[in-house]
Amino acid sequence: MTKLNDINILAIESSCDDTSAAVYTNEIIKSNITASQLDHSLYGGVVPEVASRQHDIHITMVVDEALKKADITTSELSAVAVTKGPGLIGSLHVGVSFAKGLALSLGIPIIAVHHMHAHILSHFIDEPKPKFPFLCLTVSGGHTQIVRVDSYKDMTILGETIDDAAGEAFDKSGKILGLPYPAGPIIDKNAHLGMAKYKFAKPHVAGYNFSFSGFKTSVLYFIQDRIKEDANFVKANLNDICASIQEGIIQILIEKLSQAINDTGIKSVAIAGGVSANKGLRNQLAEQAEQNGWELFIPDFQYCTDNAGMIGMAAYFKYLDGKFDSQVLSAEPRWPFIH
């Protein structure tokens, strides 16, 4: 049971293909439950209609489990938080509709959370916590950004992808190799068994922005040319190909991040988003941090991929500031980072 003055926030995340609910009490995550969807592996990518239908199936079960694990009843909740965007409109709509209905029935506030803000603020769930200002490299299936973070609510995008995100580069490269979706974790696993002996195109983009479309095309042409010479090339060299793809993507990320660190003078660095779970990226950033005197912050694996724990963390700060939303709240698939 909770105390009278406790702040208990039920958080809901449904921006893509993971249905997640968490209970956040004061500054502690009491539960963080996620139901992942396996159906999309059949199609080689997330199918929006399938994702939204699966959220409908999972959301009540996930919320019930999160409340049960946290040993909290709905009558003890102080607010309901939910991802408003960005994300898939159908998926977001399921979470937002559920959250609005629950908040209305309980007569408590609803808090809209920006998915990318939550990824960044996930660093405040556990110790050690970064001090302001810090730079955050946010890398996921749909976003790649370098963000300057001056406070919980003062964030500035210094650079972002102009086309594909890093996560897309992993998954699309994996599709070229015939790997199942999602290919990123498979490439990471195989990469540790191979050598980065092949070179792919490194896009030249001004400032701190990223581009991965040329890299992906380079992988495609390379594989096509090698298969013409040897139909068994991919199977015989899979680990080395994966190592080369991973090395290429990581180098693009680290070079831009290093440039931002050198230009701003900010050596407190964090990574967030699904791709921050990549062991190769984590290892290379750790090496760079040791060599260059960076203070590196990496979240626990459970807070890297989409999860409601990070939504609860972001909502907690908004709760303290009294930043509540009304029942006219609606999902916004392209909700601007600055709004």
Secondary structure in CASP SS format (residue, H / E / C, confidence):
PFRMAT SS
TARGET T0000
AUTHOR 0000-0000-0000
METHOD secondary structure of the structure
MODEL  1
M C 1.00
T C 1.00
K C 1.00
L C 1.00
N C 1.00
D C 1.00
I C 1.00
N E 1.00
I E 1.00
L E 1.00
A E 1.00
I E 1.00
E E 1.00
S C 1.00
S C 1.00
C C 1.00
D C 1.00
D E 1.00
T E 1.00
S E 1.00
A E 1.00
A E 1.00
V E 1.00
Y E 1.00
T E 1.00
N C 1.00
E C 1.00
I E 1.00
I E 1.00
K E 1.00
S E 1.00
N E 1.00
I E 1.00
T E 1.00
A E 1.00
S E 1.00
Q C 1.00
L C 1.00
D H 1.00
H H 1.00
S H 1.00
L H 1.00
Y C 1.00
G C 1.00
G C 1.00
V C 1.00
V C 1.00
P H 1.00
E H 1.00
V H 1.00
A H 1.00
S H 1.00
R H 1.00
Q H 1.00
H H 1.00
D H 1.00
I H 1.00
H H 1.00
I H 1.00
T H 1.00
M H 1.00
V H 1.00
V H 1.00
D H 1.00
E H 1.00
A H 1.00
L H 1.00
K H 1.00
K H 1.00
A H 1.00
D C 1.00
I C 1.00
T C 1.00
T H 1.00
S H 1.00
E H 1.00
L C 1.00
S C 1.00
A E 1.00
V E 1.00
A E 1.00
V E 1.00
T E 1.00
K E 1.00
G E 1.00
P C 1.00
G C 1.00
L C 1.00
I H 1.00
G H 1.00
S H 1.00
L H 1.00
H H 1.00
V H 1.00
G H 1.00
V H 1.00
S H 1.00
F H 1.00
A H 1.00
K H 1.00
G H 1.00
L H 1.00
A H 1.00
L H 1.00
S H 1.00
L H 1.00
G C 1.00
I C 1.00
P C 1.00
I E 1.00
I E 1.00
A E 1.00
V E 1.00
H E 1.00
H H 1.00
M H 1.00
H H 1.00
A H 1.00
H H 1.00
I H 1.00
L H 1.00
S H 1.00
H H 1.00
F H 1.00
I C 1.00
D C 1.00
E C 1.00
P C 1.00
K C 1.00
P C 1.00
K C 1.00
F C 1.00
P C 1.00
F E 1.00
L E 1.00
C E 1.00
L E 1.00
T E 1.00
V E 1.00
S C 1.00
G C 1.00
G C 1.00
H C 1.00
T E 1.00
Q E 1.00
I E 1.00
V E 1.00
R E 1.00
V E 1.00
D C 1.00
S C 1.00
Y C 1.00
K C 1.00
D C 1.00
M E 1.00
T E 1.00
I E 1.00
L E 1.00
G E 1.00
E E 1.00
T E 1.00
I C 1.00
D C 1.00
D C 1.00
A C 1.00
A H 1.00
G H 1.00
E H 1.00
A H 1.00
F H 1.00
D H 1.00
K H 1.00
S H 1.00
G H 1.00
K H 1.00
I H 1.00
L H 1.00
G C 1.00
L C 1.00
P C 1.00
Y C 1.00
P C 1.00
A C 1.00
G H 1.00
P H 1.00
I H 1.00
I H 1.00
D H 1.00
K H 1.00
N H 1.00
A H 1.00
H C 1.00
L C 1.00
G C 1.00
M C 1.00
A C 1.00
K C 1.00
Y C 1.00
K C 1.00
F C 1.00
A C 1.00
K C 1.00
P C 1.00
H C 1.00
V C 1.00
A C 1.00
G C 1.00
Y C 1.00
N C 1.00
F E 1.00
S C 1.00
F C 1.00
S H 1.00
G H 1.00
F H 1.00
K H 1.00
T H 1.00
S H 1.00
V H 1.00
L H 1.00
Y H 1.00
F H 1.00
I H 1.00
Q H 1.00
D H 1.00
R H 1.00
I H 1.00
K H 1.00
E H 1.00
D C 1.00
A C 1.00
N C 1.00
F H 1.00
V H 1.00
K H 1.00
A H 1.00
N C 1.00
L H 1.00
N H 1.00
D H 1.00
I H 1.00
C H 1.00
A H 1.00
S H 1.00
I H 1.00
Q H 1.00
E H 1.00
G H 1.00
I H 1.00
I H 1.00
Q H 1.00
I H 1.00
L H 1.00
I H 1.00
E H 1.00
K H 1.00
L H 1.00
S H 1.00
Q H 1.00
A H 1.00
I H 1.00
N H 1.00
D H 1.00
T H 1.00
G C 1.00
I C 1.00
K C 1.00
S E 1.00
V E 1.00
A E 1.00
I E 1.00
A E 1.00
G C 1.00
G H 1.00
V H 1.00
S H 1.00
A H 1.00
N C 1.00
K H 1.00
G H 1.00
L H 1.00
R H 1.00
N H 1.00
Q H 1.00
L H 1.00
A H 1.00
E H 1.00
Q H 1.00
A H 1.00
E H 1.00
Q H 1.00
N H 1.00
G C 1.00
W C 1.00
E E 1.00
L E 1.00
F E 1.00
I C 1.00
P C 1.00
D C 1.00
F H 1.00
Q H 1.00
Y H 1.00
C C 1.00
T C 1.00
D C 1.00
N C 1.00
A H 1.00
G H 1.00
M H 1.00
I H 1.00
G H 1.00
M H 1.00
A H 1.00
A H 1.00
Y H 1.00
F H 1.00
K H 1.00
Y H 1.00
L H 1.00
D C 1.00
G C 1.00
K C 1.00
F C 1.00
D E 1.00
S C 1.00
Q C 1.00
V C 1.00
L C 1.00
S C 1.00
A C 1.00
E C 1.00
P C 1.00
R C 1.00
W C 1.00
P C 1.00
F C 1.00
I C 1.00
H C 1.00
END
